[in-house]
């Protein structure tokens, strides 16, 4: 079952944290991490977005690693997160952490897969259909218990320099 959230992706990112984390994301963004759409800090992950706007986020808490369905998405990344508290927090980067969505999970290492789609439509929305669902970037977050492993970019999307001609 998915828990659906709408988060403001201020500064083109959302955050995933352990409840007791004081993760600092100020130095995670480099040219490479921006291209990867993934910033890893001690106690948290920053997922890059293609918009500085509201994004639709679906959170799936799983018992095991899900199947690869990256063909259904534009950009897919994975990273490990230490979750000593057993409480996963998902929020926009400027949201109040005290009121952010929280999810119970087994304490220890978990793996997060962030799969994003609708990136071209979100990056270049139809001006006549502003704020329509088809112009919203969608992020699916899948979380499951797993040993620590290095971040992995499964599928990469590169934003075009200009809006595609139609």
N, C-alpha and C positions, 0 to 999 in steps of 0.2 A: 504494500500500500504506500502511496506517495503522500507526503505532506506538502501542500503547495503554498509558496510564499511569493509575495511581491516585494522586492528589495530595490532601494535606490542605489545604483552602482556608481556612487560618487567617486570621482577620480578613476573611473574605468575599472572598478574592482569590487568584489565582495570578499568577505573574510570567513574563514572556518577555524574555530578555536577549541581548545580544551577550556572548560568552564573556569578553571583556576589559572589560565594562562595570562601573562602580561606581554604577549608577543608584540614585537616592535617591527613594523613593516617598512620603516623609513628608508632602509638601505637595500631592500630586496629587488627593487626595480632597476634593471640594467637593460641595454638594448636586447640582449638575449632573452631575459625573462619576460620582457614585453612581448617579443615574438612568440615565446612559448605560452604566454597567457597563464603563467604560474610563478608565484613568488613563494619561497619556502623560508619560514622563520622558525625559531625555536618556540614551539607551542602553538603554531598556527600556519595556515596556508592562505595566500591571497590568490584568488582566481581572477584573472584579467577578463574584462568584458570589452566588447567593441563599441559600447555606448556609455555615455555619462548620463544615464537616464534610468528609469525603472526597468528591471528585468524580471522575468517569470522564473522562479526557482522551484524545482520539484526535488524533495529530499526523500531518498529511498534508503532505509536501514535494512541491511541484509545480513544473513548468517554466513554466507560464503561468497566467494568471488563470482560476479555475474558473467554471463556470456558476453563475448565481444559483439557489439552491434554498432560499431563505429561507422559503418556505411550509412546509418540513419542520421549522422551528425556532421557538422562542418569542422569542428575542432574538439579533440579529446585528449585530456591529460590525466595522469595519475600521480599521486604522491602519498607518502606515509605521514601519519600524524600520531604523536604520542598523546594518549588520552587517559592520564592517570586518574582523573576525577570520575570517569565514566559518563561525563555529560558533554555532548557536542553542542557547540554554539554556532549558529549561522546568522550573519548579519551583513548589512551594507557597511562599508568602511567608516562612515561617519555616524552610523546609528548608535544609540545608547546600548552598550553591552548589557546593562542591567535588565533591559526590557526585550532583548533579542530572543529569537526562537531557540529552545533547548530540546535536546533529544537524548534519551538514555541509551547507552551502549555499554558493552563490556569494557572495563578499564584495561589499559594496555595499548599496544600498537594497533592502529586501524589503517586501512587503505581508503583513500578517497579517489573516486573517478569523477571528473567534471567533464561532462559532454555538453557542448554548446551547439545550437542550431538557430537558423533564421538570421545569420549574421549579415548577409548582404542586404536583406530587406530592412534590418534594424539600422545598419550603417547608412543606408540611403533610402529613408522612408518616403512614401508617396505623400507629397505636400497636401494633396486633396483628401487624404485619409489619415491624418495625424492621430496618434494614440490608438490605432486599430490593432487588434491582436496579431495580425499577420506582420506588423512592423515591430513586434516585440522580440527581443533576444530571449531565447529560452535556454536555461541551464538546468541540466539534470545532474544532481549530486547523488552518487551511490557510495555508501559507506559500509564496510564490513571488517571484521577482525582479521588481521594478517600481520605477519612479521614485517619488520622494517625492511624496506628496499628503496633503491634510488628512484627519484622522479623519472617518469617516462612520458614522452610525447607520442601518443598513438597515432594521431592524425592532426595535421597542421593546416590551418586556413590562413591565407594572407589577404589582408584587406587591399582591394584594388586602389590605385591612386586616384581614380575618378569613378563616378557612377557609371555602371554599364549602360550602353545605349540600348534602347528597346525598340 
